Every structure is written in structure tokens, then in C-alpha cells.
């Protein structure tokens, strides 16, 4: 398919997309309940909330028909009889931590919203979002909006917005590229709030300057365009001193820049194909770069570069390079060898000192170089221990440099701490009566002598949450410390709960009990989020006791007092044995359990490179368990039973009990990969990721095997020989221990 050569008009579509969270119309009502179903697609998006925006407020509210998407992005919602749907739109809220099938092991880092007209429920995508925007902002009918969007995005005449452009049978790569770029714009420039049309229009104009729609979207790889839009993730600022900057290539000896200082590519037969690219992704600097395509082959597919001898010294053993990665959070391993020694002289596998992000960044490796040896071969091992299945992924390397000796670290100048911003805009209730961010059956704004406040009277005691006052806020990151301040009084001694939590399922919350008196008190609570959700709230639950509750001057601010780096306590770990599983032994193939007869495992936690972790034995109350010790810089551990591999095609679930100490690290997930060996080595693999992690107690998971996604070559599981458990988290320098028991396949 070839796109027509014309630019995206920014004055109409960009402004429409920017205002896509505007009011929607209403219409006729059905006499019976109806079902709306389809899929949320950029790639297939798992973990998005889909709702029918009945009240047209651009949010998925409690009581509106809603559902959460599965691994194929599928949703199904039931619209009650009598609900007016004419002119309404479906909203898909894609939160931080959801997953896109384009990168199934990497949680989504930027939350955003997508929309589709209610009469187009089959697919909700960045493309249907543009259709909704045209309808809402410019008053277009569905048919006319589709025509305008096809023209604006250089889509073919008659393009079907209901088509699944990801599925193999209907795959449409050019349309998928359009969707990828639109999704990046929605994530960064729109997010989950109401965007400013003018600023978004200017941002789009800057991104697209000098680039036609066909040039940007019809190429085989738009990762550079997407990377340019997303940029490099910015970590949450902390009041620690500014670190010494990483030495730049100009401060050392350039080994290869692929323009003036060249290196020779050495052919590799393990699935890595290297070449010098004159057109690397944007953002990496001028000139050429080394491109390494990993497509199938071995999990250690690599690139080899022959160079002149690298002049290591006692104080110069750090290599730096500009690196482009299409995937975040992966191991980026490098080593140097003597080519003539056939690997006998080597610095050893070395993981990058920095966490890998999507796009370009500068990485460094501190090598164990023997100064009596000569090193003239660079070995590049991106995404080590994982097969990048066809069509594969391309990694770029540039400005490979032996850094100069580090200079003494200067004494940093302390930076004044800024005054934290109150996340509760109407905390004094002056304008709260008309503010939809305040909600709940306890909302009752009163004004006396010019002072506004909220007063609730609980007549009958019940559940604390039966009487609630909430304020909508965004809490996008887990593990962040907040201070909640407010003034409160009652007409009697009583208690209530106050804190922060999610607006929707799974309703994670951090609350504390507050003792009320007849005298007004100023309360300050320190709260650390154990969830990440842009649709969160401040919580006041007061239904557990009778009497009045008067609340005023509510503030929620980031806690600027530095918190100590969490270090797992030596006495951490399970405080009780995991409960005994109840599956019948005849329906189980056990890897590890005291309850069942297990296969003989060849090796627990084998040494598969610098990112691999060890697995040790433990016991409590007479029950055995295993511990994965994922120390700083490590990400995964393997369980290998190649000599006892088995056919898992007749089994329905993968089961495991796990325990993780609290507090849960930011971004913590557990990925399970099942490696299939039809012969020698991995021939295919499937994987699944557990994104909702609970700590401080044993948790039992049972994952349907048919929900596992393809990780390498095919979905075959007729010769399962290894289980690989990956513990990804936002800061790979933070160690974590995963305790596990009762690993088995069940029918």
C-alpha cells in the first residue's frame, strides 16, 4: 500500500485532536440492554479501562458501563435499557502500567486516552480518536468525520476504521505506523486531561515540520519518529545533590564513530546482522551509526566490531557509547575480546551502568580489562537472553569511546527546595460546589460568615465507605510520598478514614484512621502510594460512626522530605508457609512443591550472564520454598529442566505462589517465560506478565496458558524445558527478593 504525498493539516485535525475531550451529545434510548464490544488497539492494549461516556465529562465515572481489556485488547460492556447512546462516544483510558502487544514485556510509561464514536465500537484506536475529535469539535457526522480524517492522515480513500490493523489476516503496516505516531502524540501531548488546542497544534507543527505524511508514516520503521515525540523519560526529581555528569565522547579516545573513525563489522551466525547505517533514527546526532538487527536465532544474538587496540590504563577502563534501543528496561551488555584468541582473552560480559530507555541515550560500561592483554574486538549483546522474534528489532550504536580518567567530584551547590504544589485545587471549598472534582454522597458545601467548608452528618453507622467525600487527583507513580493536610471537627468524639486511593478497580488505597473531637484540628498524614493510576482520589470515608464531620482547607502535596532508600531487611521474607494447593495430583505437572511429585530440575538459577540471578532454598514451618535474589543490576532467573522437558499442550494453567516484601518497588512486575526446546536450545517461547503485585503475604496466581503471548517463533509448548522469571522494576539498581512455592502446570 502506498500513501499519497501530502502533509497533515494542523489547523483542523490537530486542534480537533487537542480538544477531543469536549462535550458529547445525547439521543434516543433503547428499550432493552445492549452489548458494545470490540478491541483497544495501537498494538493490542491490555489493562485499559473502556467506558461509555454517558455524562459526556471525558472520564470513566463510577456507574458508567465499563470493562477492562484483556491481552488481545478485547472489551465487552453492557449498556442498561433506557440509556441514551445517540451521539455519545466510547473512552479508553490507557493507564501507566498497561501493556501494548508491540512491546509485551514493557509497561506503558505515558498514560493517555483514546475515543471512538458509539456507532464504531469494533475498534478504539488513535485513528478512531481523530474521528471522534472531528465529530465533537467541528460538529461532523460520523461519515463526514471519517472522510476528513482519511484525508488528513494520508489514509487511503475508503479506509475502514473498524479494521484490526494488527491481526495477521488484516495487518496494515502503513496504517499501523500512523497509529503509532498518533498514540505517541496522545500520550505525551494530550495525556489523560483536557488538552489546550493551541499548544498542541504548535507542538504538532514542530514535530512535523518538513516531513510529509507519507515520509513519516509509510516507512518500514517509525520508531525514530515516535522516539522524537516521546523523548527520554524524566525521572521524578529528588533533593539529592547533582551527580557528576557522564564523560562525553569528546573527553576520551574515540574507538569508532562510523564516520571518521571506522570499525569493521564481523559477520555473526547467531541471529545478529550488523551494518553501518547512514540514516539512523533521529535524535542520535549527525552522521552514521552501527545498526544491529536481532531477528530470531539465539538468545545471545550479537554484533561484532573489529577495531584498533583499545588503550586501557589503570584509570581508564570505562567505555561509553550513544545507544538507541526500541525497548526499555532490557539488559544492554558489552565486552571486549582479543580477536585472535577466539574468546580466551575477554573482559567478561558487562551490563551498562544505566537503565535502558526507549530511544537514544548515553550508556557506560566499566570493564575488567587486563592491562597486559590486547583488546581489539567489541562484542555487543543487546537484550541478552531473549530472542527478538521476526521481523526482529534494530539497535543502534554510535560514538563508542574509551572515556578519560574521571575528574574529582566538585562539591555541589544545594538547590533550594521549591514550595510543593497543592493537588487539591479547591481545598478551601470556596468554589467546590460547582467543582466536579469534588464528589461523593458526603459532598455538602456550606458557607458561614464568608468561610466555605464541607459538612456531612452521618445518621446511621455502617461501612466506612458508605459515606464518602472524594477529590479527583492523578497519582501516576507507585512508591511516591505525599502529605495530606486538612482541618476537621465533629459534634462528638468519633473516627474516620483519610488517605489516597484509586477511583476504580482494583481500588488500591493508602488510608489512616483519624480521631475527631469537637475542637477543630489540623491533621497532617504522611502517605506513600502503593499504586500508579492517573484516575486517583483523595479519600474521606466517614460512614463507620455517627455524627457530623466538618472538613476544610484540604491540601495534598508531594512530600519533599527525602525518604531513605528502601533496603530489604535481613529478616524479610515469608512469616508463614504458603497454603496447600488443592488441585488433584493427577491433573498436575509440578516444577516445585511439597504437595506434589516434581520433575527433576537440572539447575536452579543458572549463571546466564551478568543480568541473571541465583535461586536459593528456604524453609518455614516445615515447608520448603525457593528465593530469587534479584540484586542491583540483575533482572531475571532461570529454572532449567532440559533433561526432563515435557509436553504441556494438555495443561490449561500455570500456577505459582509468590511473596514479595513491602514496600513494593515502583514499576514492579513479574514476567513468566516458558521456553520450548524441540531439539537443542530454545526453538519457541511464550510469556505472560503479572502487573498487579501485592506484597507482605503469599499470593497465588493461576494464569491460563492460552493467554500467554508469543515471545519467540511460535506458541508451541510441546517440549517445555525452562521457566524464566523476570522481576522488572523502574529502578534496576534497587534489589528485590521473590520468594516462591508451588510452581506447577494444571489441567
Secondary structure as UniProt FT lines:
FT   HELIX           10..14
FT   HELIX           15..18
FT   TURN            19..21
FT   STRAND          34..41
FT   TURN            42..43
FT   STRAND          44..46
FT   STRAND          49..52
FT   TURN            54..55
FT   TURN            62..63
FT   STRAND          66..68
FT   TURN            71..72
FT   STRAND          74..79
FT   TURN            81..82
FT   TURN            86..87
FT   STRAND          89..94
FT   TURN            96..97
FT   STRAND          99..100
FT   HELIX           101..103
FT   TURN            104..105
FT   STRAND          112..117
FT   TURN            118..119
FT   TURN            121..122
FT   STRAND          123..125
FT   HELIX           126..138
FT   HELIX           142..152
FT   TURN            153..154
FT   TURN            157..158
FT   TURN            161..162
FT   HELIX           168..170
FT   HELIX           173..185
FT   HELIX           186..190
FT   TURN            191..192
FT   HELIX           197..208
FT   TURN            209..210
FT   HELIX           213..217
FT   HELIX           223..230
FT   HELIX           249..251
FT   STRAND          253..256
FT   STRAND          264..266
FT   STRAND          272..277
FT   TURN            282..283
FT   STRAND          289..294
FT   TURN            299..300
FT   STRAND          303..306
FT   TURN            314..315
FT   STRAND          318..325
FT   STRAND          332..337
FT   HELIX           339..341
FT   TURN            342..343
FT   STRAND          350..351
FT   STRAND          359..366
FT   TURN            371..372
FT   STRAND          377..382
FT   TURN            383..385
FT   TURN            390..391
FT   STRAND          393..402
FT   TURN            425..428
FT   HELIX           432..434
FT   TURN            436..437
FT   STRAND          438..439
FT   TURN            441..442
FT   STRAND          445..448
FT   TURN            449..450
FT   STRAND          451..458
FT   HELIX           464..466
FT   STRAND          468..475
FT   TURN            478..479
FT   STRAND          481..489
FT   STRAND          494..502
FT   TURN            505..506
FT   STRAND          509..516
FT   STRAND          521..528
FT   STRAND          533..541
FT   TURN            543..544
FT   STRAND          547..558
FT   TURN            570..571
FT   HELIX           585..587
FT   STRAND          588..592
FT   STRAND          603..604
FT   TURN            610..611
FT   STRAND          614..620
FT   TURN            621..622
FT   STRAND          623..630
FT   TURN            632..633
FT   STRAND          636..640
FT   HELIX           642..644
FT   TURN            649..650
FT   STRAND          653..660
FT   TURN            666..667
FT   STRAND          669..676
FT   STRAND          684..690
FT   STRAND          699..704
FT   HELIX           705..707
FT   STRAND          709..712
FT   STRAND          720..728
FT   TURN            732..733
FT   STRAND          736..746
//
